[in-house]
Amino acid sequence: MAKMNFGGVEENVVTRDEFSLEKAREILKDETIAIIGYGVQGPGQALNLRDNGFNVIVGQRQPSKSWDKAINDGFVPGETLFSIEEAADKGTIIQYLLSDAAQISQWETLKKYLTPGKALYFSHGFGITYKERTGIIPPEDVDVILVAPKGSGTSLRRMFVAGRGLNSSYAIFQDATGRAFDRVVALGIGIGSGYLFETNFKKEVYSDLTGERGTLMGAIQGIFEAQYNELRKRGHSPSEAFNETVEELTQSLMPLVAENGMDWMYANCSTTAQRGALDWKNKFRDAVAPVFKELYDEVASGNEAQRSIDTNSQADYREKLEEELREVRESEMWQAGKAVRSLRPENA
Ligand SMILES: NC(=O)c1ccc[n+]([C@@H]2O[C@H](COP(=O)([O-])OP(=O)(O)OC[C@H]3O[C@@H](n4cnc5c(N)ncnc54)[C@H](OP(=O)(O)O)[C@@H]3O)[C@@H](O)[C@H]2O)c1
């Protein structure tokens, strides 16, 4: 573990330099890693671990497209691909990567296989942090650990294949064997993380729920809509409004911010743009700060978690979701987006 300075604050981080893949393989050489659930995170983590030389099996219900996908990815029924129960029985490390709602409904089944000395691994702090609501209460004689990649399972895999790594947080909720740290860090390195930063289950879930509802997904679409609607009301064409709201951001500016930071981007745009951005950013910050406060309060009180447990477990959740997504997809802004994408030279 190394100390690293993040803008004046010291944090514990782990990188492949001081915790090598060879070391991770040595620590996990006698373990069978059972990936339970082959949805989005399941494939990313299973394939990276397998390619890195770890002993991986998959547990997936069937019939299911996810079962077929596991076969397409080279997992063999009866050898490395099993029912959830069989894989959980064989695994010494159980990576519980069902959707958060399914983790609740399948818990009684899974619990039976958590025999002393095994490790129960999550990629989200949800089930454990809100355990009074989810009922996920592990036995005391197993390790309970977390590695949460900061991005989609698809990105985890793509970046691994490209020789890069997605950052992940790691946490230990319960260290029954005295090996929880070695196990969790070895798994974090094994799944192809960039660097690993330390957290706990509660902080992981609070920051994750805030982030996805906030700048990563919720707030960003809200801001897109507000600006696009205003430009359209003032007589700008869909093409102009979409380019000024979304296309320029995703295609031109965010890759530069990712490479060099916001100050560099401000320094390298026109003086008119730079002056306006610097003058208006605080107004936007102050306008949305109360919404972020409300959001964090709702997350910390458990209300957000309860809302997702209640809605995600409804039988018609998928249909209602499809209806909501259809509204977004068919909105003028995203229809304009579709047209703009089709006109990109690489797609034309
Ligand atoms: N999405 C991400 O990239 C991401 C990023 C970081 C962390 N995480 C965390 O990783 C975990 C897995 O998330 P995910 O997005 O990969 O989930 P997901 O894609 O929704 O995975 C669903 C998995 O759960 C199975 N499943 C769903 N309902 C089931 C049921 N009733 N009984 C048995 N199996 C059922 C699915 O099988 P079928 O295909 O047969 O339905 C599939 O294998 C979650 O804790 C999530 O918070 C996810």
The ligand as a Gaussian input file, in Angstrom:
#p B3LYP/6-31G(d) Opt

LIG

0 1
 N      -23.361000      -1.961000     -14.229000
 C      -22.102000      -1.762000     -13.888000
 O      -21.267000      -1.663000     -14.750000
 C      -21.651000      -1.701000     -12.456000
 C      -20.567000      -0.899000     -12.099000
 C      -20.053000      -0.994000     -10.808000
 C      -20.686000      -1.866000      -9.911000
 N      -21.781000      -2.590000     -10.273000
 C      -22.404000      -3.527000      -9.327000
 O      -22.173000      -4.855000      -9.785000
 C      -23.272000      -5.686000      -9.420000
 C      -23.836000      -6.331000     -10.653000
 O      -24.401000      -5.308000     -11.458000
 P      -24.677000      -5.489000     -13.008000
 O      -24.963000      -4.142000     -13.545000
 O      -23.634000      -6.328000     -13.625000
 O      -26.046000      -6.272000     -12.914000
 P      -26.930000      -6.766000     -14.122000
 O      -26.292000      -6.543000     -15.423000
 O      -28.279000      -6.236000     -13.890000
 O      -26.810000      -8.320000     -13.832000
 C      -27.835000      -9.014000     -13.671000
 C      -27.404000     -10.448000     -13.344000
 O      -28.305000     -10.852000     -12.335000
 C      -29.062000     -11.956000     -12.852000
 N      -30.417000     -11.915000     -12.302000
 C      -31.311000     -10.876000     -12.375000
 N      -32.444000     -11.210000     -11.726000
 C      -32.254000     -12.468000     -11.253000
 C      -33.045000     -13.357000     -10.499000
 N      -34.256000     -13.004000     -10.069000
 N      -32.535000     -14.565000     -10.201000
 C      -31.295000     -14.924000     -10.599000
 N      -30.477000     -14.123000     -11.319000
 C      -30.966000     -12.918000     -11.634000
 C      -29.048000     -11.749000     -14.357000
 O      -29.393000     -12.916000     -15.030000
 P      -30.351000     -12.772000     -16.353000
 O      -29.471000     -12.168000     -17.398000
 O      -30.750000     -14.162000     -16.609000
 O      -31.478000     -11.855000     -15.975000
 C      -27.581000     -11.341000     -14.560000
 O      -26.737000     -12.445000     -14.470000
 C      -24.266000      -4.778000      -8.701000
 O      -24.015000      -4.845000      -7.314000
 C      -23.908000      -3.399000      -9.226000
 O      -24.296000      -2.372000      -8.343000
 C      -22.270000      -2.524000     -11.525000

